[in-house]
Amino acid sequence: MISRRDLIATGAAAAAALATTGLAGTARAADGGTPSAGTFGDTAGTAAAGGRIKPASILPVDPGDTPERIIAKAAAIVPRPPQVTWQERKVTGFTHFGMNTFTDREWGSGCEDEATFAPSAVDIDQWMQAYRAAGMRQVMLTAKHHDGFVVYPTRYTNHSVLASPWWYRGAPDATATAARARAAAARGDDYAAYWKIRAEGNVNPDGDILGTYLRAARKAGLKVGVYLSPADGAELPHAWHRTFVEQIVAKHDAGKSLSTEEQATYDDRDRSPSGMGRYGSGSAVTARTIPTLVEGDDRADAVAGGELPVFQVTADDYNAYYLNQLYELFTQYGPIDELWLDGANPWTSSGVSEAYDFTTWFALIKALSPDTVTFAGPQGTRWVGNEGGTARLTEWSVTPAIADPATAHGEGLLPHGAQVTDIGSDAAITAPGVKYLQWFAAEADVSIRPGWFWHARERPKTAEQLVALYGTSVGRNAVLLLNVPPNTSGRVDDADVTQLTRFGAAIAATYGHNQLAGAVPAALARTLSDERLGSSWSPPGDQTTGAVELRLADGVAFDQIWLGEDIQRGQHVQQFTVEAGDGTTWTTLATGTTIGYSRILTVPLQTGVRALRVTITQSRATPYLSTLGLYRTTPPPPAS
């Protein structure tokens, strides 16, 4: 682990990045107004002193804070601007495409032969067409899964597309064949062996899966994300692995069932891990330079000239490897809008565990790309707690942490874990042990198929099921992360495309026209239906409760009500009621707890409603209702 003062960048670009993020010099906010983790500036001082609480994306809970003071701090927690735009995208497409696609696995061993990765006709533009048809506004590719196979030409492992026949246009020619023979002979001692021969022979111009993916996404008008697994089976220590295989073989021969990852290791029991044995190896924590330049590194001049930043850190072998790959991603493939990394450390119970240096990882990410929203990172995005695409009915974006969010994986900082039912109530944030409050909105991940990778035997969810998932994720203050895995040929299956297209059409048709139009007062109706967060209704006199009432135009028919707060001012609402009026009486249509960015309420079809009233009955601070929408469900069109 390192302290912030130990993470030093050199070069003009790095100096600018560090000045912005507060890693060196005077602490200031990454967005100019909202301090990030560990860089509170004046906010922490005024909050600790018991004075006015300045809005911030993170605030400390001080020992002397009363419950009332802590709740007031929670009301002052606001998202960073990148978090706001991330949530406004509503649906992100997740793409799992790698070695597991071709081994028919969900979890690989790390011992796979790189030649197994052999797509026949990758068409990434077709992927983007499918994602856009679904209404997605961001997409994210798995650059490295737990097996350690990397789908871009990294310098730091030979277990990548560089060692696959995919790297060449057709079969490798004579020049490529000779170069590959040299790399194969050197790979045991040189992790950059294949990178060094990357340009020799009949190179495939689309061999870099990640680069092609990001270019195609941006061309399609989509924001981009990258998943880089911290777990890495290819880097398991070889001596330990031999013992591990013996144990699994004995378990198998005894008739005991094997886990998914154990089965992969058993199937590949005659092979060794494909990397350099750096994961959990117990290597020394020493001074390292990031980027670690390799022989013939094409970045050497840019680094020497200060065009690329240099970081001095202390790290073991594996953490240095991971930091170098993060550096590659951000300096060669940026801007990256979302970075996804989980906390999987899957071999701990079998004797190998890697101490992930999240403090250094997060500091490097912040220095290189302060606007990136990092999954499980400080003021980033949070796993909703299941892989079913379902958020809580009470889904707070303001959550407690038991330590500085810049120092550990976010799931481990939630007092009772990511799967806890109560994620951020008054009781949760004022409980003993809470040290910080931060903006940590939920991301609800789910796959269109039973698995995350494509398997021929599986079938996609229907559009009707996807519409329901939209309601339980986006409709409950979360972002829907929908995985759509391409098949072994390198295309999204026609069956998946059909359901994605039907899903996208249904969402567009349902939410394409807000029937609040024509309501009076007209100015208030426009304020609530203009899709701008900054225009909102709040109770007079900055009260914490109150009601907004509108008279509806004739002929309005709806069965969905969409509510949203101006999250730029925080998330405040704790209880609300929606009522329909017929001119003489009011009938309750729905009640709820949290609203956040979006809350979709499904009600029986309403016709002849003359007025609508939304009452905020409990709130942490003055509520700012930014969105009120009335919609009628349009089902997915028939499959063509």
C-alpha positions in Angstrom: 0.0 0.0 0.0 1.2 3.6 -0.6 0.1 7.0 0.7 -0.9 9.7 -1.7 2.4 11.6 -1.2 4.2 8.5 -2.5 2.4 8.5 -5.8 4.3 11.0 -7.8 3.9 11.8 -11.5 6.3 13.6 -13.8 5.8 15.2 -17.1 3.5 18.1 -18.2 0.5 15.9 -18.7 0.9 14.2 -15.4 1.3 17.5 -13.6 -1.9 18.8 -15.0 -3.7 15.6 -14.1 -2.4 15.7 -10.5 -3.3 19.3 -10.1 -6.8 18.5 -11.1 -7.2 15.4 -8.9 -5.5 16.7 -5.8 -3.0 13.9 -5.7 -0.2 16.5 -5.4 -0.2 20.1 -4.2 -3.4 21.8 -2.9 -6.4 19.5 -2.7 -9.2 20.6 -5.0 -12.2 18.9 -6.6 -12.0 16.9 -9.8 -15.1 18.7 -11.1 -14.2 22.1 -9.8 -16.8 22.1 -7.0 -17.3 18.6 -5.6 -14.4 17.1 -3.7 -13.4 13.5 -4.4 -12.4 10.8 -2.0 -9.7 11.9 0.3 -9.6 15.5 -1.0 -12.2 17.2 1.0 -10.7 20.7 1.0 -12.9 23.2 2.9 -15.9 20.9 3.0 -14.6 18.5 5.6 -13.5 21.4 7.8 -16.8 23.2 7.8 -18.7 20.0 8.3 -16.6 18.9 11.2 -16.9 22.3 12.9 -20.6 22.0 13.0 -21.2 24.8 10.6 -22.8 24.9 7.2 -22.4 21.6 5.3 -21.2 22.2 1.8 -22.4 19.9 -0.9 -19.9 17.2 -1.8 -19.7 13.7 -3.3 -18.1 12.4 -0.1 -18.2 13.6 3.5 -16.6 12.2 6.7 -18.7 11.1 9.6 -16.9 12.7 12.6 -16.9 11.2 16.1 -18.9 14.0 17.5 -21.6 14.1 14.8 -25.2 13.6 16.1 -27.6 11.4 14.1 -29.3 14.6 12.9 -25.9 16.0 11.7 -25.1 12.8 9.9 -28.5 12.8 8.1 -27.9 16.5 7.2 -24.6 15.4 5.7 -26.3 12.7 3.7 -28.7 15.3 2.3 -25.6 17.3 1.2 -24.1 14.4 -0.7 -24.3 15.1 -4.5 -22.9 13.1 -7.5 -19.9 14.2 -9.5 -20.9 15.4 -12.9 -19.7 12.2 -14.6 -21.9 10.2 -12.3 -24.9 12.3 -13.4 -24.3 11.7 -17.1 -23.6 8.0 -16.4 -27.0 7.6 -14.8 -28.8 9.6 -17.5 -27.7 7.0 -20.0 -30.0 4.5 -18.2 -28.9 1.3 -20.1 -25.4 0.1 -20.8 -24.6 -2.9 -23.0 -22.1 -5.4 -21.5 -20.0 -7.5 -23.9 -18.4 -10.7 -22.8 -16.2 -12.0 -25.6 -13.0 -13.8 -25.0 -11.4 -17.1 -24.4 -14.4 -18.5 -22.7 -16.5 -17.9 -25.8 -14.4 -20.6 -27.5 -14.0 -23.0 -24.6 -17.7 -23.0 -23.9 -17.0 -22.0 -20.3 -18.1 -19.3 -17.9 -14.8 -19.3 -16.0 -11.5 -20.2 -17.5 -8.4 -21.9 -16.1 -5.8 -19.5 -17.4 -4.0 -22.5 -19.0 -5.8 -22.3 -22.3 -3.8 -22.4 -25.6 -4.2 -18.9 -27.2 -4.9 -20.6 -30.6 -8.3 -21.6 -29.1 -9.4 -18.0 -29.5 -10.3 -18.2 -33.2 -13.4 -16.2 -34.3 -14.2 -16.7 -37.9 -15.9 -13.4 -38.9 -15.9 -10.8 -36.2 -18.4 -8.0 -37.1 -18.2 -5.4 -34.3 -20.3 -2.9 -36.2 -23.1 -5.5 -36.1 -22.8 -5.6 -32.3 -23.2 -1.8 -32.2 -26.3 -2.0 -34.4 -27.8 -4.5 -32.0 -27.0 -2.3 -29.0 -28.4 0.8 -30.5 -31.5 -1.0 -31.5 -32.0 -1.8 -27.8 -31.7 1.9 -26.9 -28.4 1.5 -25.2 -26.3 4.7 -24.8 -23.1 3.1 -23.5 -21.3 -0.2 -24.1 -18.6 -2.0 -22.2 -16.2 -4.7 -23.3 -14.5 -7.4 -21.1 -10.9 -6.8 -22.0 -9.7 -9.5 -19.5 -11.8 -12.0 -17.6 -10.7 -14.2 -14.7 -8.8 -16.5 -17.0 -6.4 -13.7 -17.8 -6.7 -13.7 -21.6 -6.4 -10.2 -22.9 -8.2 -9.1 -26.0 -5.9 -6.2 -26.9 -2.2 -6.2 -27.7 -0.8 -5.6 -24.2 2.9 -5.5 -23.5 2.7 -7.2 -20.2 1.5 -10.8 -20.9 1.8 -13.3 -23.7 -1.7 -14.6 -22.9 -3.4 -12.3 -25.4 -4.7 -11.9 -28.9 -1.1 -11.4 -30.0 -0.4 -15.1 -29.5 -3.6 -16.1 -31.3 -3.9 -16.9 -35.0 -6.6 -14.1 -34.9 -3.8 -11.6 -34.9 -3.1 -12.4 -38.5 -5.0 -12.0 -41.7 -5.7 -15.7 -42.5 -3.0 -18.2 -41.7 0.3 -16.6 -40.6 2.7 -16.1 -43.5 6.4 -17.1 -43.4 7.5 -14.0 -41.7 4.8 -14.2 -39.1 5.5 -17.9 -38.5 9.2 -17.3 -37.9 8.4 -14.5 -35.6 5.9 -16.5 -33.6 8.5 -19.3 -33.2 10.9 -16.8 -31.7 8.2 -15.5 -29.3 7.1 -19.0 -28.3 10.7 -19.8 -27.4 11.1 -16.7 -25.3 7.7 -16.4 -23.6 8.8 -18.3 -20.4 11.3 -15.5 -19.6 9.8 -12.5 -21.4 6.2 -11.4 -20.8 6.5 -9.1 -23.8 7.8 -11.7 -26.3 4.7 -11.7 -28.5 4.3 -7.9 -28.2 7.7 -7.5 -29.7 6.8 -9.4 -32.9 3.3 -7.8 -33.1 4.0 -6.0 -36.4 5.8 -8.9 -38.2 3.9 -10.7 -41.0 0.4 -10.4 -42.4 -1.1 -8.6 -39.4 -4.9 -8.5 -39.1 -5.9 -4.8 -39.1 -8.8 -5.7 -36.8 -6.8 -8.0 -34.5 -7.1 -5.6 -31.6 -10.6 -6.5 -30.4 -10.7 -3.7 -27.8 -9.5 -1.0 -30.2 -11.9 -2.1 -32.9 -14.8 -2.2 -30.3 -14.1 1.3 -28.9 -13.8 2.8 -32.4 -17.0 1.2 -33.5 -18.9 2.3 -30.4 -17.8 5.9 -30.7 -18.6 5.9 -34.4 -22.1 4.7 -33.4 -22.4 7.6 -30.9 -22.1 5.4 -27.8 -20.1 6.1 -24.7 -17.6 3.4 -23.7 -16.5 1.3 -20.8 -13.9 -1.4 -20.2 -13.9 -4.4 -17.7 -10.5 -5.5 -16.5 -10.6 -8.4 -14.1 -8.3 -8.2 -11.1 -8.4 -12.0 -10.8 -6.1 -13.7 -13.3 -5.8 -17.5 -13.6 -3.0 -17.2 -16.2 -0.8 -15.6 -13.6 -1.2 -18.3 -10.9 2.2 -19.5 -9.6 3.3 -22.6 -11.4 4.5 -24.6 -8.5 1.3 -24.0 -6.5 -0.7 -24.8 -9.6 0.8 -28.3 -9.9 -0.4 -29.0 -6.3 -3.7 -27.4 -7.0 -4.3 -29.7 -10.0 -3.4 -32.8 -8.0 -6.0 -31.8 -5.4 -8.6 -31.3 -8.0 -7.8 -34.5 -9.8 -8.1 -36.4 -6.5 -11.4 -34.7 -5.7 -12.7 -35.6 -9.2 -11.5 -39.2 -8.9 -13.2 -39.5 -5.5 -16.5 -38.7 -7.2 -16.9 -35.3 -5.7 -18.5 -32.5 -7.6 -16.2 -29.7 -8.9 -17.0 -26.0 -9.0 -17.1 -24.2 -12.3 -13.5 -22.9 -11.9 -12.3 -26.3 -10.6 -13.8 -28.0 -13.6 -11.9 -25.7 -16.0 -8.7 -26.5 -14.2 -9.4 -30.2 -14.3 -10.1 -30.1 -18.0 -6.8 -28.3 -18.6 -4.9 -30.4 -16.0 -2.1 -31.2 -18.5 -1.3 -27.5 -19.1 0.4 -24.9 -16.9 -0.8 -21.3 -16.4 0.0 -19.2 -19.5 1.5 -16.2 -17.7 4.5 -15.5 -15.5 3.3 -16.7 -12.1 2.8 -13.2 -10.6 -0.6 -13.6 -8.9 -0.3 -14.2 -5.2 3.3 -15.2 -5.6 4.5 -13.4 -2.5 6.8 -11.3 -4.6 8.5 -8.3 -2.8 6.8 -4.9 -2.7 9.4 -2.6 -4.2 9.7 0.7 -6.0 8.3 0.5 -9.5 7.9 2.9 -12.4 4.6 3.0 -14.3 4.7 2.6 -17.2 7.3 -0.1 -17.0 8.9 0.2 -20.4 9.8 -3.0 -22.3 12.5 -3.5 -24.8 11.6 -1.5 -28.0 8.7 0.2 -26.3 7.1 2.6 -28.7 6.2 5.0 -25.8 9.8 5.6 -24.8 10.2 9.0 -26.6 6.8 10.3 -25.3 7.7 9.3 -21.8 11.1 10.9 -22.0 9.7 14.0 -23.5 7.0 14.4 -20.8 4.1 13.8 -23.2 3.1 10.8 -21.2 3.1 10.8 -17.4 5.3 8.6 -15.2 4.3 7.3 -11.8 6.6 6.1 -9.0 4.9 3.5 -6.9 5.6 0.7 -4.6 4.0 -2.6 -5.6 4.5 -6.4 -5.9 4.8 -8.1 -9.3 1.1 -8.6 -9.9 -0.1 -5.1 -8.8 2.6 -3.6 -11.0 1.2 -5.8 -13.9 -2.3 -4.6 -13.3 -1.2 -0.9 -12.9 0.6 -1.2 -16.2 -2.5 -2.5 -17.9 -4.6 0.3 -16.5 -2.0 2.7 -17.8 -2.3 1.1 -21.3 -6.1 1.4 -21.2 -6.3 5.0 -20.3 -3.4 6.4 -22.3 -4.0 4.3 -25.5 -7.7 3.8 -25.6 -9.2 6.7 -23.7 -11.4 8.5 -22.9 -13.0 5.7 -21.0 -16.3 6.6 -19.5 -16.7 3.6 -17.1 -14.1 1.2 -15.7 -15.4 -2.1 -14.3 -13.3 -4.1 -11.8 -14.7 -6.6 -9.3 -13.0 -7.8 -6.2 -12.9 -11.5 -7.0 -10.0 -13.3 -5.3 -11.1 -16.8 -6.1 -8.2 -19.0 -5.0 -7.9 -17.8 -1.4 -9.4 -20.9 0.1 -6.9 -23.0 -1.9 -3.9 -21.2 -0.7 -3.3 -18.3 -3.1 -4.4 -14.8 -2.5 -3.4 -11.5 -4.1 -3.4 -8.3 -2.0 -5.0 -5.9 -4.4 -3.7 -2.4 -3.9 -6.9 -0.6 -4.5 -5.5 2.6 -3.1 -2.8 2.8 -5.8 -5.2 1.6 -8.5 -7.8 4.2 -7.7 -5.2 6.9 -7.4 -3.7 6.1 -10.8 -7.2 6.0 -12.4 -8.0 9.4 -10.9 -4.7 10.9 -12.1 -5.1 9.6 -15.7 -8.8 10.0 -16.1 -10.7 11.8 -13.3 -14.0 11.8 -15.1 -14.1 8.0 -15.4 -16.8 6.4 -13.3 -15.2 3.4 -11.7 -17.3 0.4 -10.6 -16.7 -0.1 -6.9 -14.3 2.9 -6.9 -14.6 6.1 -4.9 -17.7 8.1 -5.9 -18.2 5.6 -8.7 -20.9 3.0 -9.2 -22.0 0.2 -7.0 -23.1 -3.4 -7.6 -26.8 -3.6 -6.8 -26.3 -6.9 -5.0 -27.6 -9.5 -7.5 -27.1 -10.6 -11.1 -30.8 -10.5 -11.9 -31.2 -6.9 -12.9 -33.3 -6.0 -9.9 -32.8 -3.0 -7.7 -34.3 -2.5 -4.2 -37.7 -0.8 -3.8 -35.8 1.6 -1.5 -32.6 2.2 -3.5 -30.4 5.0 -2.0 -27.6 6.5 -4.0 -26.1 7.9 -0.8 -24.5 5.1 1.1 -22.3 4.6 4.2 -18.7 3.4 4.2 -16.6 2.0 7.0 -13.4 3.6 5.7 -12.1 6.0 3.1 -13.6 4.9 -0.3 -10.3 5.7 -2.0 -8.6 2.9 -0.1 -10.6 -0.3 -0.8 -13.1 -2.0 -3.1 -16.4 -0.3 -2.5 -18.4 -3.5 -1.8 -16.1 -4.2 1.1 -16.8 -0.8 2.6 -20.5 -1.1 2.8 -21.1 -2.0 6.5 -23.1 -5.1 5.7 -22.1 -5.8 2.1 -23.6 -5.0 -1.3 -26.5 -7.5 -0.8 -27.9 -5.9 2.3 -31.6 -5.0 2.1 -31.1 -1.6 3.8 -28.5 0.2 1.8 -28.8 3.7 3.0 -31.7 4.5 5.4 -31.3 6.9 8.3 -30.7 3.9 10.5 -28.0 2.6 8.2 -26.1 5.8 7.8 -26.1 6.6 11.6 -25.1 3.1 12.7 -21.9 2.6 14.6 -18.8 2.1 12.5 -19.8 4.4 9.6 -16.9 6.7 8.8 -17.9 8.2 5.4 -20.9 9.0 3.3 -20.6 9.0 -0.5 -22.6 9.1 -3.7 -22.6 5.5 -4.8 -25.4 4.8 -7.2 -26.5 1.2 -8.1 -25.7 -0.7 -11.3 -28.0 -3.7 -11.9 -26.2 -6.2 -14.1 -27.9 -9.1 -15.9 -27.3 -11.1 -19.0 -29.7 -11.6 -21.9 -28.7 -15.3 -21.7 -28.3 -17.6 -18.7 -24.5 -17.2 -19.0 -22.3 -14.2 -19.4 -20.5 -15.8 -22.3 -22.3 -17.2 -25.4 -23.2 -20.9 -25.3 -25.0 -22.6 -28.2 -27.4 -24.4 -25.9 -28.8 -21.2 -24.3 -31.5 -18.9 -25.5 -32.0 -15.2 -24.9 -34.6 -13.6 -22.7 -37.6 -12.3 -24.5 -38.3 -8.6 -25.1 -41.1 -8.8 -22.6 -38.7 -10.0 -19.9 -36.2 -7.2 -20.8 -39.0 -4.6 -20.5 -39.7 -6.0 -17.0 -36.0 -5.7 -16.1 -36.0 -2.1 -17.3 -38.7 -1.5 -14.7 -36.9 -3.2 -11.9 -33.6 -1.4 -12.6 -34.0 2.0 -14.3 -37.4 2.2 -12.7 -35.8 1.8 -9.2 -33.0 4.3 -9.4 -30.3 2.1 -11.0 -28.6 1.8 -14.3 -29.4 -1.4 -16.2 -26.2 -3.2 -17.3 -27.4 -5.7 -19.9 -24.9 -8.3 -21.1 -25.2 -9.4 -24.8 -22.4 -12.0 -25.6 -21.4 -12.4 -29.3 -21.1 -16.0 -30.6 -18.1 -18.0 -31.8 -18.3 -16.5 -35.3 -18.0 -13.0 -33.8 -21.6 -11.8 -34.3 -24.5 -11.2 -31.9 -26.9 -14.0 -32.5 -30.0 -13.3 -34.7 -32.2 -14.5 -31.8 -30.7 -11.9 -29.5 -30.9 -9.2 -32.1 -34.6 -9.9 -32.5 -35.3 -9.6 -28.8 -33.1 -6.5 -28.3 -34.9 -4.7 -31.2 -38.3 -5.6 -29.9 -37.2 -4.4 -26.4 -35.8 -1.1 -27.8 -39.0 -0.5 -29.8 -41.2 -1.0 -26.7 -39.2 1.3 -24.5 -39.1 4.0 -27.2 -42.9 3.7 -27.8 -43.8 3.6 -24.2 -41.7 6.6 -23.0 -41.7 8.6 -26.2 -44.6 10.8 -25.3 -45.2 12.2 -21.8 -48.9 12.7 -21.4 -48.4 15.4 -18.8 -48.2 17.7 -21.9 -51.3 20.0 -21.8 -51.6 19.9 -18.1 -52.0 23.2 -16.1 -50.4 25.2 -14.7 -48.6 25.0 -18.0 -45.3 26.4 -16.8 -45.2 23.8 -14.0 -46.0 21.0 -16.5 -43.2 22.1 -18.7 -40.8 22.2 -15.8 -41.6 18.6 -14.8 -41.6 17.2 -18.4 -38.7 18.9 -20.1 -36.2 16.1 -19.2 -33.8 18.6 -17.7 -32.6 17.9 -14.2 -32.0 21.6 -13.4 -35.6 22.5 -13.7 -37.7 21.3 -10.8 -40.5 21.8 -8.3 -39.9 22.2 -4.6 -42.2 23.1 -1.7 -42.4 26.8 -0.9 -40.2 28.1 1.9 -37.7 25.3 1.5 -39.9 23.0 3.4 -39.2 19.3 3.4 -42.8 18.2 2.7 -45.4 19.5 0.3 -47.6 18.6 -2.7 -47.6 19.5 -6.3 -50.9 19.3 -8.1 -51.7 19.5 -11.9 -55.0 19.5 -13.8 -54.7 17.1 -16.7 -55.8 17.5 -20.3 -58.9 15.6 -21.5 -58.3 12.1 -22.9 -55.2 11.3 -20.9 -54.8 7.5 -20.3 -51.8 6.1 -18.5 -50.6 3.1 -16.5 -47.1 4.2 -15.6 -45.9 7.2 -13.6 -42.3 8.3 -13.8 -40.8 10.4 -11.0 -37.3 11.8 -10.7 -35.4 14.1 -8.4 -32.8 16.6 -9.4 -29.9 14.5 -8.2 -27.5 17.3 -8.9 -28.9 18.6 -5.5 -28.8 15.2 -3.9 -31.3 12.4 -3.1 -33.7 13.5 -0.4 -37.2 12.0 -0.7 -38.0 9.3 1.8 -41.8 8.9 1.4 -44.3 10.0 -1.2 -47.8 9.4 -2.4 -49.4 9.8 -5.9 -53.1 10.5 -6.1 -55.6 10.8 -8.9 -58.5 13.3 -8.7 -61.9 13.2 -10.4 -63.0 16.7 -9.4 -64.4 15.8 -6.0 -62.3 13.1 -4.4 -58.7 11.9 -4.5 -57.7 8.3 -4.9 -54.3 6.9 -4.0 -52.6 5.4 -7.0 -49.2 4.6 -5.5 -47.0 5.2 -2.5 -43.3 4.7 -2.3 -40.1 5.5 -0.4 -37.1 6.6 -2.4 -37.2 8.3 -5.8 -33.6 9.3 -6.8 -32.9 9.8 -10.5 -35.8 7.7 -11.7 -38.7 5.8 -10.1 -41.3 4.1 -12.3 -44.6 3.2 -10.8 -47.0 0.8 -12.6 -50.7 1.4 -11.8 -53.9 0.1 -13.3 -54.9 1.9 -16.5 -56.2 5.3 -15.7 -58.7 7.1 -17.9 -60.8 10.1 -17.1 -58.4 11.4 -14.4 -58.8 15.1 -14.1 -56.0 15.9 -11.7 -52.8 14.4 -10.4 -51.2 15.1 -7.0 -47.7 14.1 -5.8 -47.2 14.6 -2.1 -43.8 14.4 -0.5 -44.5 13.2 3.0 -41.0 12.8 4.3 -37.6 14.0 3.1 -34.1 14.5 4.4 -34.0 18.1 3.1 -36.0 20.2 0.6 -37.0 17.9 -2.2 -36.5 18.9 -5.8 -38.9 17.0 -8.1 -37.4 17.3 -11.5 -39.4 14.7 -13.5 -43.1 13.7 -13.6 -44.2 11.6 -16.5 -47.4 9.8 -17.4 -47.1 7.0 -19.9 -49.1 4.2 -21.4 -47.4 0.9 -21.9 -46.8 -0.2 -25.4 -45.9 -3.9 -25.6 -43.0 -5.1 -27.8 -44.0 -5.5 -31.4 -44.3 -9.1 -32.8 -41.1 -10.7 -33.9 -40.7 -10.4 -37.6 
